[in-house]
Amino acid sequence: MKTISLITKLTSKYPRYTAVIVALLFVATLSESIGIVGLLPVIQLTISTEPNNNSTLKLWIDKLFSFFNFEPNLLSLLVIIVLLITLKGFLTFIAMRQVGFTAAQVSKDHRISLFQALLKTRWEYFVSQPAGFFINSITTEAEQAGSSYVMICKFMADIIQIIVYAVLALLLSWKVTIAAFIFGIVILFSFGWLVEMARQSGREQTKSFKTITSFITDMIQGIKPLKTMAMEDRLEPILESGVNKLMKAHQKRIISNHALTSFHEPFIVLALVCGIYVLVTMWKMQFDNIMILGILFWRMIKNIGVLQTNYQFLARSESAYWSLNRIIENLKAEKETVLNKDGVTPKLKESIRFADVSFSYGQNNILDNVNIEIEKNRFYTLVGPSGAGKTTTIDLITGLLRPQSGDIWIDKIPLAKINMKSWRQMIGYVPQEMILFHDTIYNNVTLGDPYLSIGDVNEALKDAECWDFVSSLPKGVETVVGERGGKLSGGQRQRIAIARALVRNPTLLILDEVTSSLDPKTAMELCNTLKRLRSKTTIIAISHLPELVEIADYLYQVKNGKINRIKLEGNTLNSLMYL
């Protein structure tokens, strides 16, 4: 039933395209069928020895010729047949061209739908899902969705052809047509187990593709330390296990495919031979009718076989399609609900204030009744042991996480009532694990924002203390940084990430351990830039380094669920190094 649901869902989603395709395929099939029927008078004009052919089809043909006052001859009939078959080929091409365009649209729509849902999902749900699952869905499964639409159209074309051939065959002999139909049903049920085998192989392939893609994604992201410690060989058994499962599913698919096509033909030939024998020896049918019936019978039974083959492909592809749709629906169900598009546009004229804010991950209490205030255009440094809640505090400010109790206020407005997109557009964020794309420095800084100029980029690069190294590169800002910025040093990558945050002139700048990859000289230069920026920007930095602690206006310690302001007195700086 899932296969039928797949057919219904895809065709109903693209009704106009599907209707045009079906109409074209119907006319194409009708043209071919009339061309085949045109062989009947050709045979009579050439080799028929029985002129008294009184079949219903023959009478219809005679009436048609009489209506158009057409006296058939061999040449004119052959020309008509050629023209009809040519028309059929042309219409089929137009139809399948539209099928191809629509299939590409199906894949595109599903990719965009998945990507949009992914970008709008809750942060907690996003980080809990394997990235490889999304990559597999947006590449392999979306492509399968498009291929499924192609097979659906071919499936409908097969049905149209079977119906048209059956109607024409009925006009010649209803007995033969019913026999052919019964035989076709027998074929469908006889090889139904091969369709089920294909469906099972499709489920196994979908599962294996997800596992392998997820593993490879994680492996690529963490390959450097593994290679450094000569541990890459340990990855092979894990990957080999997944590949072996995929291979077995692939083998099952190949067996089911070729078994179906290989066994169909002998059955069809057997049916045709038996049919001709019965028509000649028992029913004494005229030879010209036998030839036309034989052609129609062959085409009808063969299309039933092709119909089952296409249905088999759909059965195999359905698991990928439903997996893709399930992921999209899950992402939509986990959609971030705090965006509040109709909310108040924030200004940050006064401060960010935590009022009795508590947050926990399950039973792990991270923040407990926290009350702090972050004033506008001040520099704040957060310190504390790993896992104490420093990054969680930042995520609460940006709205990626929501407090279980208490409120966060932007000036005098609760964060829950603020337009979250407008709020985040005011934020410049530099994470500890900076991500650079395999693109130019310019595009990594602007992220494709058309409103940013080369002047804006150059200014941001200077503020991030990376103008000297960028300008020394042969291609400057047009230099491609490599996969995840692999052509740059860790410090250079981090400075590019800082420039990305600064280029939009943020009202609030958040830095998460940004000086960890910088050499002392560059770190000091960056601190000088931050001191200059704090006159117009509110800055929150997570760091234990003395440079950022010393230039901070306020220092907060995050520990044991509390955030407390501490004073820089005596050996405070030295003690912070061990937090």
C-alpha positions in Angstrom: 0.0 0.0 0.0 2.9 2.3 0.6 3.8 2.1 -3.1 0.3 3.2 -4.1 0.5 6.0 -1.5 3.8 7.1 -3.1 2.2 7.2 -6.5 -0.8 9.2 -5.2 1.3 11.6 -3.2 3.7 12.5 -6.0 1.1 12.8 -8.8 -1.2 14.9 -6.6 1.6 17.2 -5.7 2.3 17.9 -9.4 -1.2 17.5 -10.9 -0.8 19.9 -13.9 2.5 18.4 -15.1 1.2 14.8 -14.5 -2.0 15.5 -16.5 -0.1 16.9 -19.5 2.3 13.9 -19.4 -0.7 11.4 -19.2 -2.4 13.1 -22.1 0.7 13.1 -24.3 1.4 9.4 -23.5 -2.2 8.5 -24.3 -2.1 10.2 -27.7 1.3 8.6 -28.4 0.0 5.1 -27.5 -3.2 5.7 -29.5 -1.0 6.7 -32.5 1.1 3.6 -32.2 -2.0 1.4 -31.8 -3.7 2.8 -34.9 -0.5 2.2 -36.7 -0.5 -1.4 -35.6 -4.1 -1.8 -36.6 -3.3 -0.3 -40.0 -1.3 -3.5 -40.6 -4.6 -5.4 -41.0 -5.6 -3.9 -44.4 -2.0 -4.0 -45.5 -1.9 -7.7 -44.8 -5.2 -8.2 -46.6 -3.9 -6.3 -49.6 -0.7 -8.4 -49.8 -1.0 -11.9 -48.4 -4.5 -12.4 -47.2 -6.3 -15.3 -48.9 -9.5 -14.8 -47.0 -11.2 -11.6 -48.1 -14.3 -12.1 -46.1 -13.0 -10.8 -42.8 -16.0 -9.7 -40.8 -14.3 -8.9 -37.5 -15.6 -5.9 -35.6 -12.2 -4.2 -36.0 -12.2 -4.8 -39.8 -15.7 -3.3 -40.0 -14.6 -0.2 -38.0 -11.7 0.3 -40.3 -13.9 0.0 -43.4 -16.3 2.6 -41.9 -13.4 4.9 -41.2 -12.2 4.7 -44.7 -15.7 5.2 -46.0 -16.2 8.2 -43.8 -13.2 9.9 -45.2 -14.0 8.6 -48.7 -10.6 7.0 -48.8 -9.7 4.1 -51.1 -6.8 2.4 -49.4 -3.8 1.1 -51.3 -0.5 -0.4 -50.2 1.6 2.7 -50.5 -0.9 5.0 -48.8 -1.4 2.6 -45.9 2.4 2.2 -45.4 2.8 6.0 -45.4 0.0 6.4 -42.8 1.6 3.7 -40.6 5.0 5.4 -40.8 3.5 8.8 -40.0 1.6 7.4 -37.0 4.6 5.7 -35.6 6.7 8.8 -36.1 4.0 10.9 -34.3 4.1 8.3 -31.5 7.9 8.7 -31.2 7.6 12.5 -31.2 4.9 12.7 -28.6 6.7 10.1 -26.4 9.8 12.3 -26.5 7.9 15.4 -25.6 6.2 13.5 -22.7 9.4 12.0 -21.3 11.1 15.3 -21.7 8.5 16.8 -19.4 8.9 13.7 -17.1 12.6 14.5 -16.8 12.0 18.2 -16.1 9.3 17.3 -13.4 11.5 14.7 -11.9 14.3 17.2 -11.5 11.8 19.6 -9.9 10.7 16.8 -7.5 14.3 16.3 -6.3 14.9 20.1 -6.1 11.7 20.7 -4.1 12.5 17.9 -1.6 16.1 19.2 -1.2 14.9 22.7 -0.6 12.1 21.5 1.8 14.6 19.5 3.8 17.2 22.3 3.9 14.6 24.9 5.0 13.3 22.6 7.7 16.8 21.9 8.8 17.6 25.6 9.2 14.5 26.3 11.2 14.7 23.4 13.6 15.3 23.7 17.3 19.0 23.9 18.2 18.7 21.1 20.8 17.2 18.7 18.2 19.6 19.8 15.5 22.7 18.9 17.6 21.2 15.5 18.6 20.9 14.2 15.0 23.7 12.7 12.9 24.8 15.1 10.2 25.3 12.2 7.8 21.6 11.4 7.9 20.8 14.8 6.5 23.6 14.6 3.9 22.3 11.3 2.7 18.7 12.6 2.5 19.6 15.8 0.6 21.7 13.9 -1.9 20.8 10.2 -2.4 17.2 10.1 -1.1 16.1 13.3 -2.9 17.5 11.9 -6.1 15.5 8.7 -5.5 12.4 10.8 -5.1 12.9 12.3 -8.6 13.6 8.8 -10.0 10.4 7.5 -8.4 8.4 10.2 -10.3 10.0 9.0 -13.6 9.0 5.4 -12.8 5.5 6.5 -11.8 5.0 8.1 -15.3 6.4 5.0 -17.0 4.0 3.0 -14.8 1.1 5.1 -16.0 2.3 4.8 -19.6 2.3 1.0 -19.3 -1.3 1.1 -17.9 -2.5 3.3 -20.8 -0.8 1.0 -23.4 -2.3 -2.1 -21.8 -5.8 -0.5 -21.9 -5.6 0.7 -25.5 -4.2 -2.7 -26.7 -6.9 -4.5 -24.8 -9.7 -2.4 -26.3 -8.4 -3.0 -29.8 -7.9 -6.7 -29.1 -11.5 -6.9 -27.9 -12.7 -5.7 -31.2 -10.9 -8.6 -32.8 -11.6 -11.4 -30.3 -13.0 -11.0 -26.8 -12.0 -14.5 -26.0 -8.4 -14.0 -26.8 -8.3 -10.7 -24.9 -9.8 -12.2 -21.7 -7.3 -15.1 -22.0 -4.4 -12.6 -22.4 -5.7 -10.6 -19.4 -6.0 -13.6 -17.2 -2.5 -14.7 -18.2 -1.2 -11.2 -17.4 -2.7 -11.4 -13.9 -1.1 -14.8 -13.4 2.3 -13.2 -14.3 1.8 -10.4 -11.8 0.9 -12.7 -9.0 3.6 -15.3 -9.9 6.4 -12.8 -9.6 5.0 -10.8 -6.8 7.6 -12.2 -4.4 10.4 -10.6 -6.5 8.7 -7.2 -6.0 8.7 -7.9 -2.2 12.4 -8.8 -2.4 13.1 -5.5 -4.2 11.1 -3.6 -1.5 13.2 -5.3 1.3 16.5 -4.6 -0.5 15.4 -0.9 -0.8 14.8 -0.7 3.0 18.2 -2.3 3.7 20.0 0.0 1.2 18.4 3.1 2.7 19.4 2.1 6.2 23.0 1.2 5.0 23.4 4.5 3.1 22.4 6.5 6.2 24.9 4.6 8.4 27.8 4.8 5.9 27.2 8.5 5.1 27.0 9.4 8.8 30.2 7.5 9.5 32.1 9.0 6.6 31.0 12.5 7.6 32.3 12.1 11.1 35.5 10.4 9.9 36.3 13.3 7.5 35.8 15.9 10.3 38.1 14.0 12.7 40.6 12.5 10.3 43.6 14.7 11.2 44.2 13.5 14.8 43.5 9.9 13.7 46.2 10.2 11.0 48.5 11.9 13.4 48.2 9.0 15.8 48.3 6.3 13.0 44.9 5.2 14.0 43.2 5.5 10.6 43.4 1.7 10.1 40.9 1.2 12.9 38.3 2.9 10.8 38.4 0.3 8.0 36.6 -2.6 9.9 33.8 -0.2 10.9 33.4 1.1 7.3 33.8 -2.4 5.9 30.9 -3.7 8.0 28.5 -1.0 6.7 29.7 -1.5 3.1 29.2 -5.3 3.4 25.6 -4.8 4.4 25.1 -2.4 1.5 26.7 -4.9 -0.8 24.2 -7.7 0.3 21.3 -5.3 -0.2 22.6 -4.4 -3.7 23.0 -8.1 -4.6 19.4 -8.8 -3.5 18.3 -5.9 -5.7 20.2 -7.2 -8.7 18.8 -10.7 -8.3 15.2 -9.5 -8.0 15.6 -7.2 -11.0 17.2 -9.7 -13.4 15.0 -12.6 -12.2 11.9 -10.6 -13.1 13.1 -9.6 -16.6 14.6 -13.0 -17.3 11.5 -15.0 -16.3 9.0 -12.7 -18.0 10.1 -13.4 -21.6 9.8 -17.2 -21.6 6.3 -16.9 -20.1 5.3 -14.4 -22.7 6.6 -16.5 -25.6 4.9 -19.6 -24.2 1.6 -17.7 -24.0 2.0 -16.4 -27.5 2.8 -19.8 -29.0 -0.1 -21.5 -27.2 -2.5 -18.7 -28.3 -1.5 -19.0 -31.9 -1.9 -22.8 -31.8 -5.4 -22.5 -30.3 -6.4 -19.8 -32.8 -5.3 -21.8 -35.8 -6.2 -25.3 -34.9 -9.3 -24.9 -32.7 -10.9 -21.6 -33.4 -10.0 -21.5 -37.1 -9.4 -17.7 -37.0 -8.4 -16.0 -40.2 -4.6 -15.5 -40.7 -4.7 -11.7 -40.9 -6.6 -11.4 -37.6 -4.2 -13.8 -36.0 -1.2 -11.7 -37.0 -2.7 -8.5 -35.6 -3.9 -10.3 -32.5 -0.5 -11.8 -32.1 1.1 -8.3 -32.2 -1.4 -6.8 -29.8 -1.2 -9.8 -27.5 2.6 -9.6 -27.5 2.5 -5.9 -26.8 -0.1 -6.2 -24.1 1.6 -9.1 -22.2 5.0 -7.5 -22.6 3.7 -4.2 -21.2 2.2 -6.1 -18.2 5.7 -7.4 -17.6 7.2 -3.9 -17.9 4.5 -2.6 -15.6 5.6 -5.1 -13.0 9.3 -4.1 -13.5 8.5 -0.4 -13.0 6.3 -1.3 -10.0 9.3 -3.2 -8.6 11.5 -0.2 -9.0 8.9 1.9 -7.1 8.8 -0.7 -4.3 12.6 -0.5 -4.0 12.6 3.3 -4.0 9.7 3.9 -1.6 11.8 3.4 1.5 14.2 6.2 0.5 11.2 8.5 -0.3 9.4 7.8 2.9 12.7 8.1 4.9 13.2 11.6 3.3 9.7 12.7 4.1 9.9 11.3 7.6 13.0 13.4 8.3 11.4 16.5 6.8 8.3 16.0 9.0 10.4 15.4 12.1 12.3 18.6 11.4 9.1 20.5 10.9 7.7 19.1 14.2 10.9 20.3 15.9 10.7 23.7 14.4 12.0 26.5 16.5 9.0 28.3 18.0 10.8 31.3 19.6 11.4 33.2 16.3 8.3 35.4 17.0 8.2 37.2 13.7 5.6 39.6 15.0 7.6 40.4 18.1 9.3 43.6 19.1 12.4 44.6 17.2 15.1 45.0 19.9 17.5 47.9 20.2 19.8 47.0 23.1 19.9 50.5 24.5 20.4 49.6 28.1 21.3 46.0 29.0 20.7 42.2 28.8 19.4 40.9 32.1 18.9 37.4 33.6 16.1 37.3 36.1 15.9 34.0 38.1 17.0 32.0 35.1 17.4 28.2 35.4 18.4 25.7 32.8 19.2 22.0 32.9 20.0 19.1 30.5 17.7 16.4 31.8 18.7 15.8 35.4 21.9 17.8 35.0 21.3 21.2 36.5 23.4 23.8 34.6 22.1 27.2 35.8 20.1 27.7 38.9 18.2 31.0 39.6 20.9 33.1 37.9 20.6 36.9 38.2 23.1 39.0 36.2 23.0 42.1 34.1 25.2 42.8 31.0 25.2 46.6 30.3 25.4 48.1 26.8 28.9 48.8 25.4 30.8 47.0 28.1 33.3 44.1 27.9 32.4 41.0 29.8 34.6 37.9 30.2 33.1 34.6 31.4 35.3 32.1 33.1 34.7 28.7 34.8 35.4 25.0 34.6 34.5 23.0 31.5 30.9 22.1 31.5 29.9 24.7 34.0 27.5 26.5 31.6 29.5 29.2 29.9 28.4 28.3 26.4 24.9 27.5 27.7 24.7 31.1 29.0 25.6 32.3 25.5 23.0 30.1 23.9 20.4 31.4 26.2 21.3 35.0 25.3 21.1 34.2 21.5 17.8 32.3 22.0 19.1 29.0 20.8 18.1 27.6 24.1 15.1 28.6 26.3 15.3 28.8 30.1 13.2 26.3 32.0 12.3 29.1 34.4 12.9 32.8 34.8 13.3 35.4 32.0 15.9 37.0 30.0 15.3 40.7 29.3 16.6 42.9 26.4 16.2 46.3 27.9 12.7 46.2 29.3 11.4 43.5 26.9 11.4 39.7 27.6 13.4 37.8 25.1 10.3 35.6 24.5 8.5 38.7 23.1 11.3 39.8 20.8 11.5 39.2 17.1 14.3 36.6 17.3 15.6 37.0 13.8 16.0 40.8 14.3 17.8 40.1 17.6 20.2 37.6 16.0 21.0 39.9 13.2 22.4 42.3 15.8 24.8 39.6 17.0 28.3 38.7 15.8 29.3 35.3 17.0 32.7 33.6 16.9 32.6 29.9 18.1 35.4 27.9 19.5 35.1 25.5 16.6 35.1 27.9 13.6 33.8 26.6 10.3 35.2 27.9 7.1 33.7 26.8 3.7 35.7 25.5 0.8 35.5 29.0 -0.9 37.3 32.3 -1.1 38.2 34.4 1.9 35.8 37.1 0.6 32.8 34.7 0.5 33.7 33.2 3.9 33.6 36.7 5.4 30.4 37.9 3.6 28.6 34.6 3.5 27.1 35.8 0.2 25.5 38.9 1.6 25.1 41.2 -1.4 24.9 44.3 0.7 28.5 44.0 1.9 31.2 45.6 -0.2 34.9 44.9 -0.6 35.5 47.9 1.6 33.5 46.4 4.4 35.4 43.1 4.1 38.8 44.8 4.1 37.8 46.8 7.2 36.7 43.7 9.0 39.9 41.9 8.1 41.9 44.8 9.5 39.9 44.8 12.7 40.4 41.0 13.0 44.2 41.6 12.7 44.4 39.4 9.5 44.8 42.0 6.8 48.6 41.5 6.7 48.5 37.8 5.9 45.5 38.1 3.6 47.0 40.9 1.5 50.2 38.9 1.2 48.5 36.0 -0.5 48.8 36.0 -4.3 45.0 36.2 -4.8 44.2 38.2 -1.7 40.6 37.9 -0.6 39.9 35.7 -3.6 42.1 33.0 -2.2 40.3 29.7 -1.7 40.8 28.4 1.9 40.4 24.7 1.2 38.1 22.2 2.9 37.1 23.5 6.3 39.9 26.2 5.9 42.6 23.5 5.7 45.0 25.7 3.7 45.2 28.2 6.6 46.7 27.8 10.1 44.4 27.5 13.1 45.1 31.1 14.0 44.4 32.4 10.5 41.1 30.5 10.4 40.1 31.9 13.7 40.9 35.5 12.6 38.8 35.0 9.4 35.9 33.8 11.6 36.4 37.0 13.7 36.3 39.1 10.6 33.0 37.3 9.6 31.5 38.4 12.9 32.8 42.0 12.7 31.8 42.7 9.1 28.2 43.4 9.9 29.1 45.9 12.7 27.3 43.9 15.4 25.6 45.5 18.4 26.5 42.4 20.5 29.8 40.5 19.9 30.2 37.0 21.4 33.6 35.3 21.5 33.9 31.7 22.5 37.6 30.9 23.4 38.7 32.9 20.3 42.2 33.5 21.5 43.0 29.8 22.0 44.5 29.4 18.5 46.3 32.8 18.3 49.9 33.5 19.0 50.6 36.0 21.9 51.4 38.9 19.5 48.2 38.4 17.5 46.1 37.9 20.6 47.4 41.2 22.0 46.6 42.9 18.7 43.1 41.5 18.8 42.7 42.6 22.4 43.6 46.2 21.3 40.9 45.9 18.6 38.3 44.7 21.1 39.2 47.6 23.5 38.5 50.0 20.6 35.3 48.2 19.7 33.7 48.2 23.2 32.9 51.9 22.9 30.2 51.0 20.4 29.7 47.3 20.9 28.7 45.1 23.8 31.2 42.2 24.0 30.9 38.9 25.8 34.0 36.6 25.8 34.5 33.2 27.1 38.2 32.8 27.9 40.7 32.1 30.7 43.6 33.9 29.0 44.9 36.9 31.0 44.8 39.2 27.9 41.0 39.1 27.7 40.5 39.0 31.5 42.6 42.1 31.9 40.8 44.2 29.3 37.3 43.2 30.6 35.1 45.7 32.3 33.5 42.9 34.3 34.5 39.4 35.0 31.9 36.7 35.8 32.6 33.2 37.1 30.3 30.4 36.0 30.4 27.6 38.5 28.0 25.2 40.3 24.9 26.6 38.6 25.7 30.1 39.6 27.2 33.1 37.8 29.0 35.5 40.1 30.9 38.7 39.5 34.5 38.5 40.8 37.0 41.2 41.3 40.6 41.1 39.9 42.6 41.3 43.1 45.8 39.7 44.2 46.3 36.3 42.6 42.9 36.2 40.8 44.5 36.1 37.4 46.7 33.1 38.2 43.9 31.2 39.8 41.7 31.7 36.7 44.2 29.7 34.7 43.2 26.6 36.6 39.4 27.0 36.4 
